[in-house]
């Protein structure tokens, strides 16, 4: 009888473990999305600052929120290099 209770208890522990593991994975995924969103906002604000500070600002180049480099055709760069993100 005691062994059956212990087996049942370990099953419950495994259920809790799996549930928390799933929750952690979802939190990690959401955190990564937040990081990208934060970078996007930061880079847009930086562009505004540069435009205000530098009259010779090259508006043709845009900063990539994934790798922080500047590109003339940002959409092409993102689709080519970051389409999985």
PDB file with SEQRES, HELIX, SHEET and CRYST1 records, atoms N, CA, C and O in Angstrom:
SEQRES   1 A   85  UNK UNK UNK UNK UNK UNK UNK UNK UNK UNK UNK UNK UNK          
SEQRES   2 A   85  UNK UNK UNK UNK UNK UNK UNK UNK UNK UNK UNK UNK UNK          
SEQRES   3 A   85  UNK UNK UNK UNK UNK UNK UNK UNK UNK UNK UNK UNK UNK          
SEQRES   4 A   85  UNK UNK UNK UNK UNK UNK UNK UNK UNK UNK UNK UNK UNK          
SEQRES   5 A   85  UNK UNK UNK UNK UNK UNK UNK UNK UNK UNK UNK UNK UNK          
SEQRES   6 A   85  UNK UNK UNK UNK UNK UNK UNK UNK UNK UNK UNK UNK UNK          
SEQRES   7 A   85  UNK UNK UNK UNK UNK UNK UNK                                  
HELIX    1 AA1 UNK A    2  UNK A   53  1                                  52    
HELIX    2 AA2 UNK A   74  UNK A   81  1                                   8    
CRYST1    1.000    1.000    1.000  90.00  90.00  90.00 P 1           1          
ATOM      1  N   UNK A   1       0.837  -1.204   0.000  1.00  0.00           N  
ATOM      2  CA  UNK A   1       0.000   0.000   0.000  1.00  0.00           C  
ATOM      3  C   UNK A   1       0.873   1.255   0.000  1.00  0.00           C  
ATOM      4  O   UNK A   1       0.619   2.190  -0.759  1.00  0.00           O  
ATOM      5  N   UNK A   2       1.881   1.275   0.835  1.00  0.00           N  
ATOM      6  CA  UNK A   2       2.784   2.423   0.943  1.00  0.00           C  
ATOM      7  C   UNK A   2       3.514   2.661  -0.386  1.00  0.00           C  
ATOM      8  O   UNK A   2       3.713   3.802  -0.803  1.00  0.00           O  
ATOM      9  N   UNK A   3       3.905   1.572  -1.033  1.00  0.00           N  
ATOM     10  CA  UNK A   3       4.618   1.689  -2.311  1.00  0.00           C  
ATOM     11  C   UNK A   3       3.704   2.311  -3.363  1.00  0.00           C  
ATOM     12  O   UNK A   3       4.151   3.144  -4.151  1.00  0.00           O  
ATOM     13  N   UNK A   4       2.440   1.921  -3.387  1.00  0.00           N  
ATOM     14  CA  UNK A   4       1.485   2.485  -4.343  1.00  0.00           C  
ATOM     15  C   UNK A   4       1.326   3.988  -4.123  1.00  0.00           C  
ATOM     16  O   UNK A   4       1.228   4.755  -5.080  1.00  0.00           O  
ATOM     17  N   UNK A   5       1.302   4.395  -2.878  1.00  0.00           N  
ATOM     18  CA  UNK A   5       1.192   5.818  -2.559  1.00  0.00           C  
ATOM     19  C   UNK A   5       2.425   6.582  -3.042  1.00  0.00           C  
ATOM     20  O   UNK A   5       2.321   7.688  -3.571  1.00  0.00           O  
ATOM     21  N   UNK A   6       3.585   5.971  -2.851  1.00  0.00           N  
ATOM     22  CA  UNK A   6       4.823   6.613  -3.301  1.00  0.00           C  
ATOM     23  C   UNK A   6       4.867   6.735  -4.825  1.00  0.00           C  
ATOM     24  O   UNK A   6       5.312   7.749  -5.363  1.00  0.00           O  
ATOM     25  N   UNK A   7       4.401   5.691  -5.514  1.00  0.00           N  
ATOM     26  CA  UNK A   7       4.361   5.729  -6.974  1.00  0.00           C  
ATOM     27  C   UNK A   7       3.418   6.839  -7.433  1.00  0.00           C  
ATOM     28  O   UNK A   7       3.738   7.596  -8.350  1.00  0.00           O  
ATOM     29  N   UNK A   8       2.254   6.929  -6.791  1.00  0.00           N  
ATOM     30  CA  UNK A   8       1.285   7.977  -7.125  1.00  0.00           C  
ATOM     31  C   UNK A   8       1.881   9.361  -6.868  1.00  0.00           C  
ATOM     32  O   UNK A   8       1.679  10.288  -7.652  1.00  0.00           O  
ATOM     33  N   UNK A   9       2.605   9.489  -5.781  1.00  0.00           N  
ATOM     34  CA  UNK A   9       3.235  10.769  -5.443  1.00  0.00           C  
ATOM     35  C   UNK A   9       4.284  11.159  -6.481  1.00  0.00           C  
ATOM     36  O   UNK A   9       4.377  12.326  -6.863  1.00  0.00           O  
ATOM     37  N   UNK A  10       5.070  10.189  -6.937  1.00  0.00           N  
ATOM     38  CA  UNK A  10       6.079  10.499  -7.962  1.00  0.00           C  
ATOM     39  C   UNK A  10       5.413  10.894  -9.276  1.00  0.00           C  
ATOM     40  O   UNK A  10       5.921  11.751  -9.999  1.00  0.00           O  
ATOM     41  N   UNK A  11       4.272  10.267  -9.587  1.00  0.00           N  
ATOM     42  CA  UNK A  11       3.528  10.663 -10.784  1.00  0.00           C  
ATOM     43  C   UNK A  11       3.070  12.115 -10.679  1.00  0.00           C  
ATOM     44  O   UNK A  11       3.151  12.871 -11.647  1.00  0.00           O  
ATOM     45  N   UNK A  12       2.597  12.492  -9.518  1.00  0.00           N  
ATOM     46  CA  UNK A  12       2.165  13.873  -9.296  1.00  0.00           C  
ATOM     47  C   UNK A  12       3.340  14.840  -9.418  1.00  0.00           C  
ATOM     48  O   UNK A  12       3.206  15.919  -9.995  1.00  0.00           O  
ATOM     49  N   UNK A  13       4.478  14.453  -8.877  1.00  0.00           N  
ATOM     50  CA  UNK A  13       5.683  15.286  -8.973  1.00  0.00           C  
ATOM     51  C   UNK A  13       6.078  15.460 -10.439  1.00  0.00           C  
ATOM     52  O   UNK A  13       6.441  16.560 -10.856  1.00  0.00           O  
ATOM     53  N   UNK A  14       6.009  14.390 -11.217  1.00  0.00           N  
ATOM     54  CA  UNK A  14       6.341  14.471 -12.646  1.00  0.00           C  
ATOM     55  C   UNK A  14       5.369  15.377 -13.396  1.00  0.00           C  
ATOM     56  O   UNK A  14       5.779  16.122 -14.286  1.00  0.00           O  
ATOM     57  N   UNK A  15       4.084  15.320 -13.044  1.00  0.00           N  
ATOM     58  CA  UNK A  15       3.094  16.199 -13.679  1.00  0.00           C  
ATOM     59  C   UNK A  15       3.418  17.661 -13.385  1.00  0.00           C  
ATOM     60  O   UNK A  15       3.367  18.509 -14.276  1.00  0.00           O  
ATOM     61  N   UNK A  16       3.750  17.944 -12.138  1.00  0.00           N  
ATOM     62  CA  UNK A  16       4.104  19.313 -11.754  1.00  0.00           C  
ATOM     63  C   UNK A  16       5.354  19.766 -12.500  1.00  0.00           C  
ATOM     64  O   UNK A  16       5.416  20.887 -13.006  1.00  0.00           O  
ATOM     65  N   UNK A  17       6.351  18.881 -12.563  1.00  0.00           N  
ATOM     66  CA  UNK A  17       7.594  19.191 -13.265  1.00  0.00           C  
ATOM     67  C   UNK A  17       7.315  19.537 -14.732  1.00  0.00           C  
ATOM     68  O   UNK A  17       7.794  20.551 -15.240  1.00  0.00           O  
ATOM     69  N   UNK A  18       6.541  18.690 -15.401  1.00  0.00           N  
ATOM     70  CA  UNK A  18       6.247  18.914 -16.821  1.00  0.00           C  
ATOM     71  C   UNK A  18       5.469  20.209 -17.037  1.00  0.00           C  
ATOM     72  O   UNK A  18       5.714  20.939 -17.997  1.00  0.00           O  
ATOM     73  N   UNK A  19       4.543  20.481 -16.145  1.00  0.00           N  
ATOM     74  CA  UNK A  19       3.765  21.711 -16.249  1.00  0.00           C  
ATOM     75  C   UNK A  19       4.657  22.938 -16.087  1.00  0.00           C  
ATOM     76  O   UNK A  19       4.537  23.902 -16.842  1.00  0.00           O  
ATOM     77  N   UNK A  20       5.538  22.899 -15.115  1.00  0.00           N  
ATOM     78  CA  UNK A  20       6.422  24.041 -14.882  1.00  0.00           C  
ATOM     79  C   UNK A  20       7.451  24.189 -15.996  1.00  0.00           C  
ATOM     80  O   UNK A  20       7.828  25.305 -16.356  1.00  0.00           O  
ATOM     81  N   UNK A  21       7.902  23.071 -16.538  1.00  0.00           N  
ATOM     82  CA  UNK A  21       8.845  23.125 -17.657  1.00  0.00           C  
ATOM     83  C   UNK A  21       8.187  23.799 -18.863  1.00  0.00           C  
ATOM     84  O   UNK A  21       8.801  24.626 -19.537  1.00  0.00           O  
ATOM     85  N   UNK A  22       6.935  23.436 -19.122  1.00  0.00           N  
ATOM     86  CA  UNK A  22       6.198  24.046 -20.229  1.00  0.00           C  
ATOM     87  C   UNK A  22       6.027  25.546 -19.989  1.00  0.00           C  
ATOM     88  O   UNK A  22       6.197  26.349 -20.907  1.00  0.00           O  
ATOM     89  N   UNK A  23       5.695  25.915 -18.767  1.00  0.00           N  
ATOM     90  CA  UNK A  23       5.528  27.332 -18.432  1.00  0.00           C  
ATOM     91  C   UNK A  23       6.832  28.097 -18.612  1.00  0.00           C  
ATOM     92  O   UNK A  23       6.836  29.213 -19.131  1.00  0.00           O  
ATOM     93  N   UNK A  24       7.930  27.499 -18.185  1.00  0.00           N  
ATOM     94  CA  UNK A  24       9.236  28.152 -18.342  1.00  0.00           C  
ATOM     95  C   UNK A  24       9.576  28.359 -19.814  1.00  0.00           C  
ATOM     96  O   UNK A  24      10.074  29.417 -20.199  1.00  0.00           O  
ATOM     97  N   UNK A  25       9.308  27.355 -20.627  1.00  0.00           N  
ATOM     98  CA  UNK A  25       9.590  27.483 -22.060  1.00  0.00           C  
ATOM     99  C   UNK A  25       8.764  28.599 -22.685  1.00  0.00           C  
ATOM    100  O   UNK A  25       9.259  29.355 -23.521  1.00  0.00           O  
ATOM    101  N   UNK A  26       7.499  28.698 -22.276  1.00  0.00           N  
ATOM    102  CA  UNK A  26       6.657  29.779 -22.793  1.00  0.00           C  
ATOM    103  C   UNK A  26       7.176  31.131 -22.320  1.00  0.00           C  
ATOM    104  O   UNK A  26       7.165  32.097 -23.083  1.00  0.00           O  
ATOM    105  N   UNK A  27       7.626  31.211 -21.085  1.00  0.00           N  
ATOM    106  CA  UNK A  27       8.166  32.468 -20.562  1.00  0.00           C  
ATOM    107  C   UNK A  27       9.435  32.863 -21.301  1.00  0.00           C  
ATOM    108  O   UNK A  27       9.638  34.040 -21.601  1.00  0.00           O  
ATOM    109  N   UNK A  28      10.286  31.897 -21.595  1.00  0.00           N  
ATOM    110  CA  UNK A  28      11.520  32.172 -22.337  1.00  0.00           C  
ATOM    111  C   UNK A  28      11.184  32.716 -23.724  1.00  0.00           C  
ATOM    112  O   UNK A  28      11.785  33.689 -24.181  1.00  0.00           O  
ATOM    113  N   UNK A  29      10.222  32.083 -24.387  1.00  0.00           N  
ATOM    114  CA  UNK A  29       9.815  32.533 -25.718  1.00  0.00           C  
ATOM    115  C   UNK A  29       9.251  33.951 -25.673  1.00  0.00           C  
ATOM    116  O   UNK A  29       9.586  34.779 -26.520  1.00  0.00           O  
ATOM    117  N   UNK A  30       8.409  34.228 -24.706  1.00  0.00           N  
ATOM    118  CA  UNK A  30       7.837  35.569 -24.570  1.00  0.00           C  
ATOM    119  C   UNK A  30       8.916  36.596 -24.241  1.00  0.00           C  
ATOM    120  O   UNK A  30       8.870  37.729 -24.719  1.00  0.00           O  
ATOM    121  N   UNK A  31       9.889  36.194 -23.421  1.00  0.00           N  
ATOM    122  CA  UNK A  31      10.985  37.094 -23.064  1.00  0.00           C  
ATOM    123  C   UNK A  31      11.808  37.462 -24.296  1.00  0.00           C  
ATOM    124  O   UNK A  31      12.219  38.612 -24.451  1.00  0.00           O  
ATOM    125  N   UNK A  32      12.047  36.487 -25.170  1.00  0.00           N  
ATOM    126  CA  UNK A  32      12.791  36.763 -26.397  1.00  0.00           C  
ATOM    127  C   UNK A  32      12.027  37.745 -27.287  1.00  0.00           C  
ATOM    128  O   UNK A  32      12.626  38.628 -27.902  1.00  0.00           O  
ATOM    129  N   UNK A  33      10.703  37.586 -27.352  1.00  0.00           N  
ATOM    130  CA  UNK A  33       9.889  38.519 -28.138  1.00  0.00           C  
ATOM    131  C   UNK A  33       9.947  39.921 -27.536  1.00  0.00           C  
ATOM    132  O   UNK A  33       9.994  40.914 -28.262  1.00  0.00           O  
ATOM    133  N   UNK A  34       9.944  39.994 -26.213  1.00  0.00           N  
ATOM    134  CA  UNK A  34      10.040  41.297 -25.549  1.00  0.00           C  
ATOM    135  C   UNK A  34      11.371  41.973 -25.842  1.00  0.00           C  
ATOM    136  O   UNK A  34      11.426  43.185 -26.048  1.00  0.00           O  
ATOM    137  N   UNK A  35      12.440  41.188 -25.861  1.00  0.00           N  
ATOM    138  CA  UNK A  35      13.766  41.748 -26.151  1.00  0.00           C  
ATOM    139  C   UNK A  35      13.774  42.361 -27.548  1.00  0.00           C  
ATOM    140  O   UNK A  35      14.274  43.469 -27.742  1.00  0.00           O  
ATOM    141  N   UNK A  36      13.222  41.643 -28.515  1.00  0.00           N  
ATOM    142  CA  UNK A  36      13.192  42.149 -29.887  1.00  0.00           C  
ATOM    143  C   UNK A  36      12.339  43.408 -29.972  1.00  0.00           C  
ATOM    144  O   UNK A  36      12.717  44.376 -30.631  1.00  0.00           O  
ATOM    145  N   UNK A  37      11.185  43.393 -29.302  1.00  0.00           N  
ATOM    146  CA  UNK A  37      10.324  44.582 -29.307  1.00  0.00           C  
ATOM    147  C   UNK A  37      11.027  45.767 -28.664  1.00  0.00           C  
ATOM    148  O   UNK A  37      10.940  46.893 -29.154  1.00  0.00           O  
ATOM    149  N   UNK A  38      11.722  45.509 -27.568  1.00  0.00           N  
ATOM    150  CA  UNK A  38      12.464  46.574 -26.898  1.00  0.00           C  
ATOM    151  C   UNK A  38      13.539  47.152 -27.791  1.00  0.00           C  
ATOM    152  O   UNK A  38      13.729  48.367 -27.841  1.00  0.00           O  
ATOM    153  N   UNK A  39      14.247  46.278 -28.499  1.00  0.00           N  
ATOM    154  CA  UNK A  39      15.286  46.747 -29.424  1.00  0.00           C  
ATOM    155  C   UNK A  39      14.676  47.576 -30.547  1.00  0.00           C  
ATOM    156  O   UNK A  39      15.218  48.610 -30.935  1.00  0.00           O  
ATOM    157  N   UNK A  40      13.546  47.111 -31.062  1.00  0.00           N  
ATOM    158  CA  UNK A  40      12.878  47.835 -32.144  1.00  0.00           C  
ATOM    159  C   UNK A  40      12.533  49.250 -31.706  1.00  0.00           C  
ATOM    160  O   UNK A  40      12.799  50.215 -32.421  1.00  0.00           O  
ATOM    161  N   UNK A  41      11.943  49.362 -30.536  1.00  0.00           N  
ATOM    162  CA  UNK A  41      11.580  50.683 -30.011  1.00  0.00           C  
ATOM    163  C   UNK A  41      12.824  51.528 -29.804  1.00  0.00           C  
ATOM    164  O   UNK A  41      12.848  52.705 -30.163  1.00  0.00           O  
ATOM    165  N   UNK A  42      13.864  50.927 -29.222  1.00  0.00           N  
ATOM    166  CA  UNK A  42      15.108  51.660 -28.968  1.00  0.00           C  
ATOM    167  C   UNK A  42      15.705  52.187 -30.269  1.00  0.00           C  
ATOM    168  O   UNK A  42      16.110  53.347 -30.342  1.00  0.00           O  
ATOM    169  N   UNK A  43      15.761  51.344 -31.289  1.00  0.00           N  
ATOM    170  CA  UNK A  43      16.368  51.753 -32.546  1.00  0.00           C  
ATOM    171  C   UNK A  43      15.544  52.826 -33.244  1.00  0.00           C  
ATOM    172  O   UNK A  43      16.102  53.725 -33.873  1.00  0.00           O  
ATOM    173  N   UNK A  44      14.229  52.741 -33.139  1.00  0.00           N  
ATOM    174  CA  UNK A  44      13.392  53.796 -33.725  1.00  0.00           C  
ATOM    175  C   UNK A  44      13.636  55.126 -33.019  1.00  0.00           C  
ATOM    176  O   UNK A  44      13.724  56.175 -33.658  1.00  0.00           O  
ATOM    177  N   UNK A  45      13.745  55.066 -31.699  1.00  0.00           N  
ATOM    178  CA  UNK A  45      14.030  56.290 -30.944  1.00  0.00           C  
ATOM    179  C   UNK A  45      15.414  56.834 -31.280  1.00  0.00           C  
ATOM    180  O   UNK A  45      15.597  58.046 -31.386  1.00  0.00           O  
ATOM    181  N   UNK A  46      16.395  55.933 -31.449  1.00  0.00           N  
ATOM    182  CA  UNK A  46      17.742  56.375 -31.828  1.00  0.00           C  
ATOM    183  C   UNK A  46      17.718  57.070 -33.185  1.00  0.00           C  
ATOM    184  O   UNK A  46      18.397  58.078 -33.384  1.00  0.00           O  
ATOM    185  N   UNK A  47      16.935  56.530 -34.119  1.00  0.00           N  
ATOM    186  CA  UNK A  47      16.833  57.158 -35.435  1.00  0.00           C  
ATOM    187  C   UNK A  47      16.271  58.565 -35.324  1.00  0.00           C  
ATOM    188  O   UNK A  47      16.740  59.484 -35.995  1.00  0.00           O  
ATOM    189  N   UNK A  48      15.271  58.726 -34.480  1.00  0.00           N  
ATOM    190  CA  UNK A  48      14.685  60.055 -34.279  1.00  0.00           C  
ATOM    191  C   UNK A  48      15.729  61.002 -33.700  1.00  0.00           C  
ATOM    192  O   UNK A  48      15.839  62.151 -34.127  1.00  0.00           O  
ATOM    193  N   UNK A  49      16.496  60.514 -32.724  1.00  0.00           N  
ATOM    194  CA  UNK A  49      17.545  61.338 -32.113  1.00  0.00           C  
ATOM    195  C   UNK A  49      18.577  61.734 -33.162  1.00  0.00           C  
ATOM    196  O   UNK A  49      18.960  62.901 -33.246  1.00  0.00           O  
ATOM    197  N   UNK A  50      19.032  60.762 -33.967  1.00  0.00           N  
ATOM    198  CA  UNK A  50      20.033  61.063 -34.990  1.00  0.00           C  
ATOM    199  C   UNK A  50      19.505  62.076 -35.998  1.00  0.00           C  
ATOM    200  O   UNK A  50      20.233  62.972 -36.425  1.00  0.00           O  
ATOM    201  N   UNK A  51      18.238  61.931 -36.377  1.00  0.00           N  
ATOM    202  CA  UNK A  51      17.658  62.879 -37.335  1.00  0.00           C  
ATOM    203  C   UNK A  51      17.618  64.281 -36.749  1.00  0.00           C  
ATOM    204  O   UNK A  51      17.846  65.265 -37.454  1.00  0.00           O  
ATOM    205  N   UNK A  52      17.330  64.367 -35.471  1.00  0.00           N  
ATOM    206  CA  UNK A  52      17.267  65.678 -34.821  1.00  0.00           C  
ATOM    207  C   UNK A  52      18.653  66.282 -34.627  1.00  0.00           C  
ATOM    208  O   UNK A  52      18.819  67.497 -34.739  1.00  0.00           O  
ATOM    209  N   UNK A  53      19.647  65.449 -34.340  1.00  0.00           N  
ATOM    210  CA  UNK A  53      20.994  65.946 -34.045  1.00  0.00           C  
ATOM    211  C   UNK A  53      21.828  66.181 -35.293  1.00  0.00           C  
ATOM    212  O   UNK A  53      22.629  67.115 -35.338  1.00  0.00           O  
ATOM    213  N   UNK A  54      21.647  65.349 -36.296  1.00  0.00           N  
ATOM    214  CA  UNK A  54      22.524  65.390 -37.467  1.00  0.00           C  
ATOM    215  C   UNK A  54      21.728  65.775 -38.709  1.00  0.00           C  
ATOM    216  O   UNK A  54      20.874  65.014 -39.164  1.00  0.00           O  
ATOM    217  N   UNK A  55      22.004  66.939 -39.249  1.00  0.00           N  
ATOM    218  CA  UNK A  55      21.272  67.388 -40.435  1.00  0.00           C  
ATOM    219  C   UNK A  55      21.658  66.584 -41.670  1.00  0.00           C  
ATOM    220  O   UNK A  55      20.929  66.583 -42.662  1.00  0.00           O  
ATOM    221  N   UNK A  56      22.807  65.896 -41.615  1.00  0.00           N  
ATOM    222  CA  UNK A  56      23.243  65.087 -42.745  1.00  0.00           C  
ATOM    223  C   UNK A  56      22.922  63.613 -42.525  1.00  0.00           C  
ATOM    224  O   UNK A  56      23.578  62.737 -43.089  1.00  0.00           O  
ATOM    225  N   UNK A  57      21.925  63.347 -41.715  1.00  0.00           N  
ATOM    226  CA  UNK A  57      21.536  61.965 -41.404  1.00  0.00           C  
ATOM    227  C   UNK A  57      21.131  61.224 -42.683  1.00  0.00           C  
ATOM    228  O   UNK A  57      20.345  61.726 -43.487  1.00  0.00           O  
ATOM    229  N   UNK A  58      21.679  60.035 -42.849  1.00  0.00           N  
ATOM    230  CA  UNK A  58      21.360  59.227 -44.023  1.00  0.00           C  
ATOM    231  C   UNK A  58      20.090  58.427 -43.741  1.00  0.00           C  
ATOM    232  O   UNK A  58      20.138  57.348 -43.150  1.00  0.00           O  
ATOM    233  N   UNK A  59      18.971  58.967 -44.167  1.00  0.00           N  
ATOM    234  CA  UNK A  59      17.686  58.325 -43.877  1.00  0.00           C  
ATOM    235  C   UNK A  59      17.463  57.070 -44.708  1.00  0.00           C  
ATOM    236  O   UNK A  59      16.507  56.329 -44.477  1.00  0.00           O  
ATOM    237  N   UNK A  60      18.331  56.834 -45.662  1.00  0.00           N  
ATOM    238  CA  UNK A  60      18.177  55.629 -46.476  1.00  0.00           C  
ATOM    239  C   UNK A  60      18.558  54.374 -45.706  1.00  0.00           C  
ATOM    240  O   UNK A  60      18.057  53.291 -46.007  1.00  0.00           O  
ATOM    241  N   UNK A  61      19.430  54.501 -44.726  1.00  0.00           N  
ATOM    242  CA  UNK A  61      19.854  53.339 -43.954  1.00  0.00           C  
ATOM    243  C   UNK A  61      19.031  53.232 -42.679  1.00  0.00           C  
ATOM    244  O   UNK A  61      18.765  54.218 -41.991  1.00  0.00           O  
ATOM    245  N   UNK A  62      18.637  51.985 -42.389  1.00  0.00           N  
ATOM    246  CA  UNK A  62      17.878  51.728 -41.174  1.00  0.00           C  
ATOM    247  C   UNK A  62      18.601  50.668 -40.356  1.00  0.00           C  
ATOM    248  O   UNK A  62      19.262  49.784 -40.900  1.00  0.00           O  
ATOM    249  N   UNK A  63      18.463  50.772 -39.048  1.00  0.00           N  
ATOM    250  CA  UNK A  63      19.138  49.857 -38.141  1.00  0.00           C  
ATOM    251  C   UNK A  63      18.280  48.610 -37.920  1.00  0.00           C  
ATOM    252  O   UNK A  63      17.076  48.709 -37.686  1.00  0.00           O  
ATOM    253  N   UNK A  64      18.906  47.451 -37.996  1.00  0.00           N  
ATOM    254  CA  UNK A  64      18.208  46.181 -37.793  1.00  0.00           C  
ATOM    255  C   UNK A  64      18.039  45.916 -36.303  1.00  0.00           C  
ATOM    256  O   UNK A  64      18.999  45.993 -35.537  1.00  0.00           O  
ATOM    257  N   UNK A  65      16.801  45.603 -35.895  1.00  0.00           N  
ATOM    258  CA  UNK A  65      16.535  45.356 -34.482  1.00  0.00           C  
ATOM    259  C   UNK A  65      17.062  44.005 -34.012  1.00  0.00           C  
ATOM    260  O   UNK A  65      17.105  43.741 -32.811  1.00  0.00           O  
ATOM    261  N   UNK A  66      17.469  43.137 -34.959  1.00  0.00           N  
ATOM    262  CA  UNK A  66      17.977  41.823 -34.588  1.00  0.00           C  
ATOM    263  C   UNK A  66      19.491  41.818 -34.396  1.00  0.00           C  
ATOM    264  O   UNK A  66      19.995  41.206 -33.454  1.00  0.00           O  
ATOM    265  N   UNK A  67      20.218  42.497 -35.285  1.00  0.00           N  
ATOM    266  CA  UNK A  67      21.681  42.426 -35.225  1.00  0.00           C  
ATOM    267  C   UNK A  67      22.353  43.785 -35.044  1.00  0.00           C  
ATOM    268  O   UNK A  67      23.580  43.848 -34.967  1.00  0.00           O  
ATOM    269  N   UNK A  68      21.596  44.857 -34.975  1.00  0.00           N  
ATOM    270  CA  UNK A  68      22.087  46.212 -34.698  1.00  0.00           C  
ATOM    271  C   UNK A  68      22.923  46.833 -35.820  1.00  0.00           C  
ATOM    272  O   UNK A  68      23.554  47.868 -35.604  1.00  0.00           O  
ATOM    273  N   UNK A  69      22.944  46.234 -37.001  1.00  0.00           N  
ATOM    274  CA  UNK A  69      23.680  46.811 -38.123  1.00  0.00           C  
ATOM    275  C   UNK A  69      22.726  47.650 -38.966  1.00  0.00           C  
ATOM    276  O   UNK A  69      21.508  47.494 -38.882  1.00  0.00           O  
ATOM    277  N   UNK A  70      23.297  48.552 -39.791  1.00  0.00           N  
ATOM    278  CA  UNK A  70      22.473  49.426 -40.626  1.00  0.00           C  
ATOM    279  C   UNK A  70      22.453  48.916 -42.066  1.00  0.00           C  
ATOM    280  O   UNK A  70      23.463  48.452 -42.594  1.00  0.00           O  
ATOM    281  N   UNK A  71      21.273  49.017 -42.686  1.00  0.00           N  
ATOM    282  CA  UNK A  71      21.093  48.527 -44.044  1.00  0.00           C  
ATOM    283  C   UNK A  71      20.236  49.485 -44.849  1.00  0.00           C  
ATOM    284  O   UNK A  71      19.328  50.128 -44.322  1.00  0.00           O  
ATOM    285  N   UNK A  72      20.542  49.568 -46.145  1.00  0.00           N  
ATOM    286  CA  UNK A  72      19.753  50.401 -47.032  1.00  0.00           C  
ATOM    287  C   UNK A  72      18.378  49.774 -47.244  1.00  0.00           C  
ATOM    288  O   UNK A  72      17.361  50.467 -47.217  1.00  0.00           O  
ATOM    289  N   UNK A  73      18.354  48.464 -47.455  1.00  0.00           N  
ATOM    290  CA  UNK A  73      17.086  47.748 -47.629  1.00  0.00           C  
ATOM    291  C   UNK A  73      16.882  46.835 -46.420  1.00  0.00           C  
ATOM    292  O   UNK A  73      17.204  45.648 -46.463  1.00  0.00           O  
ATOM    293  N   UNK A  74      16.354  47.394 -45.366  1.00  0.00           N  
ATOM    294  CA  UNK A  74      16.206  46.664 -44.102  1.00  0.00           C  
ATOM    295  C   UNK A  74      15.260  45.476 -44.239  1.00  0.00           C  
ATOM    296  O   UNK A  74      15.531  44.410 -43.686  1.00  0.00           O  
ATOM    297  N   UNK A  75      14.165  45.638 -44.958  1.00  0.00           N  
ATOM    298  CA  UNK A  75      13.204  44.541 -45.105  1.00  0.00           C  
ATOM    299  C   UNK A  75      13.841  43.340 -45.800  1.00  0.00           C  
ATOM    300  O   UNK A  75      13.604  42.197 -45.408  1.00  0.00           O  
ATOM    301  N   UNK A  76      14.636  43.592 -46.817  1.00  0.00           N  
ATOM    302  CA  UNK A  76      15.320  42.514 -47.533  1.00  0.00           C  
ATOM    303  C   UNK A  76      16.305  41.810 -46.601  1.00  0.00           C  
ATOM    304  O   UNK A  76      16.372  40.581 -46.576  1.00  0.00           O  
ATOM    305  N   UNK A  77      17.061  42.584 -45.844  1.00  0.00           N  
ATOM    306  CA  UNK A  77      18.018  42.016 -44.895  1.00  0.00           C  
ATOM    307  C   UNK A  77      17.309  41.131 -43.874  1.00  0.00           C  
ATOM    308  O   UNK A  77      17.756  40.016 -43.607  1.00  0.00           O  
ATOM    309  N   UNK A  78      16.208  41.618 -43.302  1.00  0.00           N  
ATOM    310  CA  UNK A  78      15.486  40.852 -42.276  1.00  0.00           C  
ATOM    311  C   UNK A  78      14.919  39.572 -42.868  1.00  0.00           C  
ATOM    312  O   UNK A  78      15.030  38.509 -42.258  1.00  0.00           O  
ATOM    313  N   UNK A  79      14.312  39.656 -44.048  1.00  0.00           N  
ATOM    314  CA  UNK A  79      13.734  38.446 -44.644  1.00  0.00           C  
ATOM    315  C   UNK A  79      14.815  37.430 -45.007  1.00  0.00           C  
ATOM    316  O   UNK A  79      14.576  36.223 -44.953  1.00  0.00           O  
ATOM    317  N   UNK A  80      15.991  37.909 -45.374  1.00  0.00           N  
ATOM    318  CA  UNK A  80      17.076  37.008 -45.756  1.00  0.00           C  
ATOM    319  C   UNK A  80      17.777  36.402 -44.542  1.00  0.00           C  
ATOM    320  O   UNK A  80      18.104  35.215 -44.544  1.00  0.00           O  
ATOM    321  N   UNK A  81      18.009  37.207 -43.508  1.00  0.00           N  
ATOM    322  CA  UNK A  81      18.841  36.764 -42.391  1.00  0.00           C  
ATOM    323  C   UNK A  81      18.100  36.455 -41.097  1.00  0.00           C  
ATOM    324  O   UNK A  81      18.623  35.739 -40.244  1.00  0.00           O  
ATOM    325  N   UNK A  82      16.908  36.976 -40.940  1.00  0.00           N  
ATOM    326  CA  UNK A  82      16.213  36.813 -39.660  1.00  0.00           C  
ATOM    327  C   UNK A  82      14.777  36.324 -39.833  1.00  0.00           C  
ATOM    328  O   UNK A  82      13.941  36.561 -38.962  1.00  0.00           O  
ATOM    329  N   UNK A  83      14.483  35.661 -40.919  1.00  0.00           N  
ATOM    330  CA  UNK A  83      13.096  35.268 -41.190  1.00  0.00           C  
ATOM    331  C   UNK A  83      12.562  34.261 -40.180  1.00  0.00           C  
ATOM    332  O   UNK A  83      11.345  34.130 -40.042  1.00  0.00           O  
ATOM    333  N   UNK A  84      13.436  33.541 -39.465  1.00  0.00           N  
ATOM    334  CA  UNK A  84      12.993  32.559 -38.469  1.00  0.00           C  
ATOM    335  C   UNK A  84      12.562  33.222 -37.185  1.00  0.00           C  
ATOM    336  O   UNK A  84      11.806  32.621 -36.422  1.00  0.00           O  
ATOM    337  N   UNK A  85      13.013  34.450 -36.907  1.00  0.00           N  
ATOM    338  CA  UNK A  85      12.737  35.122 -35.628  1.00  0.00           C  
ATOM    339  C   UNK A  85      11.365  35.635 -35.544  1.00  0.00           C  
ATOM    340  O   UNK A  85      10.986  36.223 -34.531  1.00  0.00           O  
TER     341      UNK A  85                                                      
END                                                                             
